[in-house]
Each structure stands twice: as structure tokens, then as C-alpha cells.
Amino acid sequence: MAALRDNGVRLLAAALGTAIKPDGPELALHDVRLLAPVAPSKIFCLGRNYASTAPRWLPPRWRPLGLHERAVNDRRTRRRHRAPPPSLSTHVEHEAELAIVIGKTARFISAADASTTSLAIPAPNDVSARDLQRSDPHPTRGKGFDTFCPVGPWIETDLDTTTGVRLRCRVNQGLPPDASTADMTYDIPFLIE
């Protein structure tokens, strides 16, 4: 692991989840190959936490929808996703998302203690086969193809999401809908709890 510094990276003397000390050698950014910053054992997805995208029939303070736990395959590198064959899906969309890295084994975390377990925010690309999502009662298949959640190439360790961080994704010159963390119904500590 390394810390991004101006036009280069400085290797870290500690692993993710421990005290981060960027005191290793410094390398030029063009001399390194960027991989996914984390290799998660699972990705748990929540839905309908942005007021602008929540259905109008939901009450004002509803609970976020726990969609599914994504299988983690082929995410150790940040290579682009591969669309499924047209025989499986013909409507694939991309969304910029917010993710929280839980840096150590934890259980029943309170919102007050959330900052002691989460240490970084990567930028995943939530790829979805919308036609499969519409035809299935559960979104797992439409979001579960092995390259449908590329992450990285880095994580942000000092980001205040309460101030309204903009999330957006560009795909082939187009710009799918974007969102702001200021529009979240529930904040990150609540979601971790």
C-alpha cells in the first residue's frame, strides 16, 4: 500500500487497519501499477438512502433497504468491468457510489464508535444489469456479475461526507445521474451501526 503525494506515491510502513505511516520510499506515479486499494471479503449494499432517488411513497424517515451482499470475485485489480453476453443482459448501467471500508473485524458497532472501525472511503462503480433487476424479485443476479463492482484506484482517508461530497460517473462521454452525500437520509455512522 502507498499514500498518494502530489505526483507520486510514498510506500506505507503499516497495513490497512493499523496506524498509517507514509515513511517508505517515494515513487513516481507513472512508475507504479495501481491496483484496487482493498480486497474485501464481502460487499454489503444498501439502497434507497438518497432522498432524491427514494420512491415518493416512502415515509419521511424510513430505514435504508438492505439489498444484498455481493459476491467478491475478480476485484483485486481495478480493471474495467466486462458486460455479460447479450443472451443474459442487454441493459447495463453504471452508478458512482460511496463505500466505507471496515478496517477490522467488528460486530454490533454503535454509531458513536463507527469511526474506530471505518477508516477509508473508496469510490466503487456500481454496475447493474437493469433488465435482470426488473425481471428478478431480488437484485443479486442483476448486480452480481464478477466484474460489476470495480473499486479504486485509491481510498480517501480524510473526507467529511457531511459537507456534501458529489458522486458521479462518466461513461463514454455520457453522464449518468449523480448524487451528493448531503442528500443521504442516514449518515455513515448510522449506516455502520
C-alpha positions in Angstrom: 0.0 0.0 0.0 1.1 3.6 -0.6 -0.1 7.1 0.1 -0.7 9.5 -2.9 1.6 12.5 -2.7 1.5 15.2 -5.3 2.8 13.5 -8.4 4.0 10.3 -6.7 3.3 7.7 -4.1 5.0 7.0 -0.8 5.0 3.4 0.4 3.4 2.8 3.8 5.2 1.1 6.6 1.9 -0.2 8.0 -1.0 -2.3 6.7 -4.6 -1.1 6.3 -6.3 -1.1 9.7 -3.2 -0.1 11.7 -1.6 3.3 12.2 -0.7 4.6 8.7 2.8 5.8 8.4 3.8 7.0 4.9 7.6 6.8 5.6 8.7 4.3 3.0 10.4 5.2 -0.3 8.7 7.6 -2.7 8.0 6.5 -6.3 6.7 8.5 -9.4 3.1 7.8 -10.2 4.0 6.7 -13.7 6.3 4.0 -12.3 3.7 2.1 -10.4 0.7 0.0 -11.4 -2.4 0.9 -9.4 -4.5 -2.0 -8.2 -7.7 -2.0 -6.2 -7.0 -0.5 -2.8 -8.8 -3.2 -0.9 -9.7 -6.9 -1.5 -12.9 -7.1 0.6 -14.3 -10.4 1.7 -17.8 -9.1 1.1 -19.6 -6.0 -0.1 -22.9 -5.3 1.6 -25.2 -3.0 -0.3 -27.8 -0.6 1.0 -30.4 1.0 -1.2 -32.8 4.0 -1.2 -30.7 6.2 1.2 -30.7 9.3 -1.1 -33.8 11.4 -0.7 -33.8 12.4 -4.4 -34.0 8.7 -5.5 -36.3 7.3 -2.9 -39.8 6.4 -4.1 -42.4 9.1 -3.2 -44.5 6.6 -1.2 -41.8 6.0 1.4 -42.4 7.7 4.8 -40.0 10.6 5.6 -37.8 8.6 8.0 -37.7 5.1 6.5 -34.9 2.6 7.1 -32.4 2.1 4.2 -33.1 -1.1 2.2 -30.5 -3.8 2.7 -30.3 -5.1 -0.9 -27.8 -7.9 -0.8 -24.3 -9.0 -0.1 -22.3 -9.0 -3.3 -20.0 -11.9 -4.0 -16.5 -10.7 -4.4 -14.8 -12.1 -7.5 -12.1 -10.6 -9.7 -11.9 -7.3 -7.8 -8.3 -7.5 -6.7 -7.4 -5.4 -9.7 -9.2 -2.3 -10.8 -9.7 -3.4 -14.4 -12.9 -2.4 -16.2 -16.0 -4.4 -15.9 -17.0 -6.8 -18.7 -20.6 -6.7 -19.8 -22.4 -10.0 -19.7 -23.2 -11.7 -23.0 -26.3 -10.3 -24.8 -28.1 -13.6 -24.2 -28.1 -12.7 -20.4 -28.5 -8.9 -20.4 -28.7 -6.0 -22.9 -29.3 -3.1 -20.5 -26.2 -2.4 -18.3 -25.9 0.8 -16.4 -23.2 2.4 -14.1 -23.6 4.4 -10.9 -20.9 6.2 -8.8 -21.4 5.0 -5.2 -20.0 5.7 -1.8 -18.3 2.8 0.1 -17.0 2.5 3.6 -14.0 0.2 4.4 -14.4 -1.5 7.7 -10.8 -1.9 8.6 -11.0 -4.6 11.3 -13.3 -7.4 12.5 -16.2 -5.8 14.1 -19.7 -6.7 15.3 -22.7 -4.6 16.7 -20.9 -1.3 16.2 -22.6 1.8 17.7 -22.8 5.0 15.6 -20.7 6.6 18.3 -17.9 4.0 17.7 -18.2 3.8 13.9 -15.1 5.9 13.3 -13.0 3.4 15.2 -13.7 0.7 12.7 -14.1 2.5 9.4 -11.0 4.2 8.1 -11.4 4.9 4.4 -13.8 5.7 1.6 -13.1 4.2 -1.9 -15.1 5.0 -5.0 -16.8 1.9 -6.4 -18.6 1.8 -9.7 -22.0 0.0 -9.1 -22.7 -1.7 -12.4 -26.2 -3.2 -12.8 -27.9 -5.3 -15.4 -31.2 -3.4 -15.2 -33.2 -5.8 -17.3 -32.3 -8.6 -14.9 -33.2 -6.4 -11.9 -36.6 -5.8 -13.4 -37.3 -9.4 -14.1 -36.0 -10.9 -10.8 -37.6 -10.5 -7.3 -34.1 -9.8 -5.8 -31.3 -7.7 -7.3 -28.5 -10.2 -6.7 -28.3 -11.6 -10.2 -28.5 -8.1 -11.9 -25.6 -6.8 -9.7 -23.6 -10.0 -9.2 -21.6 -10.5 -12.4 -17.9 -11.0 -11.5 -16.6 -7.6 -12.7 -19.6 -5.5 -11.7 -18.1 -3.5 -8.8 -14.7 -2.2 -9.8 -13.1 -0.2 -7.0 -10.3 2.3 -6.8 -7.6 3.0 -7.7 -7.3 4.7 -4.2 -9.2 5.3 -1.0 -9.7 8.6 0.8 -8.9 8.6 4.4 -9.7 12.2 5.2 -13.1 13.1 3.8 -16.0 14.8 5.5 -19.2 13.3 3.9 -21.5 15.6 5.9 -20.5 18.6 3.8 -21.9 17.1 0.6 -19.4 15.1 -1.4 -20.5 14.8 -5.0 -20.7 11.3 -6.5 -20.7 11.0 -10.3 -19.6 8.6 -13.0 -18.8 9.3 -16.6 -19.4 6.5 -19.2 -18.4 7.0 -22.8 -18.8 10.8 -22.7 -22.2 10.5 -21.1 -23.0 11.4 -17.5 -25.4 9.2 -15.6 -27.3 10.8 -12.7 -25.1 11.9 -9.9 -25.8 12.5 -6.2 -24.4 14.2 -3.1 -23.7 12.8 0.3 -25.6 15.8 1.7 -28.8 14.2 0.2 -28.3 11.0 2.3 -31.3 10.2 4.6 -29.0 8.5 7.1 -25.3 9.3 7.7 -22.4 6.9 7.6 -22.2 6.3 11.4 -25.9 5.3 11.4 -25.4 3.0 8.5 -22.5 1.3 10.1 -24.5 0.8 13.3 
